Amino acid sequence: MTGVAVVLIGVGLFAGLLIGAIGIGGVILVPTLVYFAEVPVHAAIAAAMMSYILTGLVGTYVYARARSVRWDMVGWLWAGAMPAAVAGAFAANSASATLLEVVIGLLTASSGVYALFSSHKVGDQSGAPRSNVNLGVIGLITGFASALSGTGGPLVLVPILLWLDVPVLTAVALSQVIQLPIALLATASNFHNGSLDVALGGLLAIGVTFGAWSGAKVAHAVPTAALRNMVALVLIVVGALIFLRVATRHFT
């Protein structure tokens, strides 16, 4: 195994650990591939999306076994996410993601601040959005933005659900499940349009899968309040890094 392969698997392992534990982590894959491995951005997005297929399977399995998944919310999230993921994957090949990055950065950082300082009771399930239409719209936004940016789903979905006062473990569990249709459909679209490097995606998937398994186990071992604070801090840091990345690209 070459040094580059080891590095790619290592990056995937770290990202998978974060994805499995707190639902946020895929955001590091595309920038790492582009800025450190010199992978073209469209190929980086396609490879990252492919790696999220196994992450979604592993994360869904572990969270489902722990009975953390709100299955009554899943169907409508999927209904919105599936067509939007295909549209986002096609758009990713020609559209600039700068505005999307800014929006995601703002959403991510502000959601982290809200989660950190809100007085919401972390064990209360009453905050889950009850409208099926609302869930479908949330899925649509998540599917399109994730496929367009290569972030996988959790980075978009977790902040939205936290804003709606969904308990953190429920939000993270749903973020694992929503990866599946987004990653599958986006990968199929990327393969069709020729932007998918299967070998690169496979190397990332190896690390991401093992990381996600470990991270999901960690999430169920950590007290809920501590997990919420952990998610909040990571959201703030990730949001700030997204803004820094956009600023560096456009003002230097």
C-alpha positions, 0 to 999 in steps of 0.5 A: 500500500502506497503512502498516499493510500495510507493517508487517504484511509487515515483521513477517511478514518478521522472523518468517519469517527466524527460522522459516527459520533456527532454526525459532522465530519464529511466536511473535511474530506473534500478540502483535504483531497483538494488542498493536500492531495491535489485531487480536482474538486469535482473528483473529490466531491464524487469520491467523498459521496461514494465513501458515504454509502458505507458510512450510512449503512454502518451508522444506520445499523449501529443507531438502529440497534440502539433504537435511536432512529425515529423511523416515523421521520425517515420516510419523508426525509428520504422522499425529499432527499432522493430527487434533490440528491440527483439534482445536486450531483448534476449541478456540482459538475458545473455550478460554483459552490461558494454561495452554498458554502457561505450558507452552510457555514452560517447555518453550521456555526449559528446552530452550534451557538444555539445548541451550546447556549439554549436551555432546551432539555436534551432528553425531550422528544417534543421538539421533533417536527411533526409536519410531513411536508416540513420533513420533506422540505428539510430532506430536499434541502439536505439532499441538494446541498449535500450532493452539491458540496460533497458533505454527505448529509449530516453537516446540513441536516444536524444543524437544521434539526438542532434549530428545530429542537430535535434531541441531539442523539435523534438528530445524529441518528437521522443524519446517519440514515439520510446519507444512504439515499443521498450517497447512492443516488449522487454516486450513480449520477457521478458515475454516469457523468464520468466524475467518479474515481472508484479507486479513490472513493474505495480508499476513502470508504475503508477508513470512513467505514471503520471510523463511523462504526467506532464513532457511533459506539462512542455516541451511545457511551457519552452522556447526552448533555456532553454529546450535545455540547460536543456537537455544538463546539464542532459545529462552531469550529466547522462553520468558522473554518468554512468561512475561512476557506471561502475568504482565503480563496477569494481574498488572497 
